[in-house]
Amino acid sequence: MRAAVVFAILNGNCESEASFLLMRRPKHLKRHGGQYALPGGRIESHESAVEASLRELEEEIGIRVSGTDVIGLLDDYETRSGFQITPVVVWAGVRKRLNPDPNEVAMVFRIPLSDLRAPNIPHLEKSADGNEPVLSIPIKTIGHRVYAPTAAFIYQFREVAIFERHTRVSHFDQPKFAWR
């Protein structure tokens, strides 16, 4: 199955620096309930990854942007739950108010880009099946780790956009709780 997520970058203002949006899914969801995620979902048969990601950003967070706001794409990531996810990076500008859909979003966070400069990124641990390492990223603002696949998108964005490094992430594994 194909899916798309959106890495939405918001402009800072005099009180804050530039940030990106991260959300926590409600616990009642069948798939990935309670997990941290970027806005996103399935790509419908008539949509491109970009169209799906922009639709999901509006449906889940209440932010409408256009195709001209797309900065680029990160690497696709195949999940253990059967999705091939395309991450789309967009410029969402200045947003003072967000309007998350409570059926799909338990909480939405503005993560300062400075959180991605932490020296303990990435965190790698042994996979449940012993193959590739499980990737996670500690996010200071929320006080928790975010795991792959979301961590893979955040890590690749960090490497490419902040440190100007050519970094691939599709080989990193997910923790067992994210396999369903």
Secondary structure in CASP SS format (residue, H / E / C, confidence):
PFRMAT SS
TARGET T0000
AUTHOR 0000-0000-0000
METHOD secondary structure of the structure
MODEL  1
M C 1.00
R E 1.00
A E 1.00
A E 1.00
V E 1.00
V E 1.00
F E 1.00
A E 1.00
I E 1.00
L E 1.00
N C 1.00
G C 1.00
N E 1.00
C C 1.00
E C 1.00
S E 1.00
E C 1.00
A C 1.00
S E 1.00
F E 1.00
L E 1.00
L E 1.00
M E 1.00
R E 1.00
R C 1.00
P C 1.00
K C 1.00
H C 1.00
L C 1.00
K C 1.00
R C 1.00
H C 1.00
G C 1.00
G C 1.00
Q C 1.00
Y E 1.00
A E 1.00
L C 1.00
P C 1.00
G E 1.00
G E 1.00
R E 1.00
I C 1.00
E C 1.00
S C 1.00
H C 1.00
E C 1.00
S C 1.00
A H 1.00
V H 1.00
E H 1.00
A H 1.00
S H 1.00
L H 1.00
R H 1.00
E H 1.00
L H 1.00
E H 1.00
E H 1.00
E H 1.00
I H 1.00
G C 1.00
I C 1.00
R C 1.00
V C 1.00
S C 1.00
G H 1.00
T H 1.00
D H 1.00
V E 1.00
I E 1.00
G E 1.00
L E 1.00
L C 1.00
D C 1.00
D C 1.00
Y E 1.00
E E 1.00
T C 1.00
R C 1.00
S C 1.00
G C 1.00
F C 1.00
Q E 1.00
I E 1.00
T E 1.00
P E 1.00
V E 1.00
V E 1.00
V E 1.00
W E 1.00
A E 1.00
G E 1.00
V C 1.00
R C 1.00
K C 1.00
R C 1.00
L C 1.00
N C 1.00
P C 1.00
D C 1.00
P C 1.00
N C 1.00
E C 1.00
V C 1.00
A C 1.00
M E 1.00
V E 1.00
F E 1.00
R E 1.00
I E 1.00
P E 1.00
L H 1.00
S H 1.00
D H 1.00
L H 1.00
R H 1.00
A C 1.00
P C 1.00
N C 1.00
I C 1.00
P C 1.00
H E 1.00
L E 1.00
E E 1.00
K C 1.00
S C 1.00
A C 1.00
D C 1.00
G C 1.00
N C 1.00
E C 1.00
P C 1.00
V E 1.00
L E 1.00
S E 1.00
I E 1.00
P E 1.00
I E 1.00
K C 1.00
T C 1.00
I C 1.00
G C 1.00
H E 1.00
R E 1.00
V E 1.00
Y E 1.00
A C 1.00
P C 1.00
T H 1.00
A H 1.00
A H 1.00
F H 1.00
I H 1.00
Y H 1.00
Q H 1.00
F H 1.00
R H 1.00
E H 1.00
V H 1.00
A H 1.00
I H 1.00
F C 1.00
E C 1.00
R C 1.00
H C 1.00
T C 1.00
R C 1.00
V C 1.00
S C 1.00
H C 1.00
F C 1.00
D E 1.00
Q C 1.00
P C 1.00
K H 1.00
F H 1.00
A H 1.00
W C 1.00
R C 1.00
END
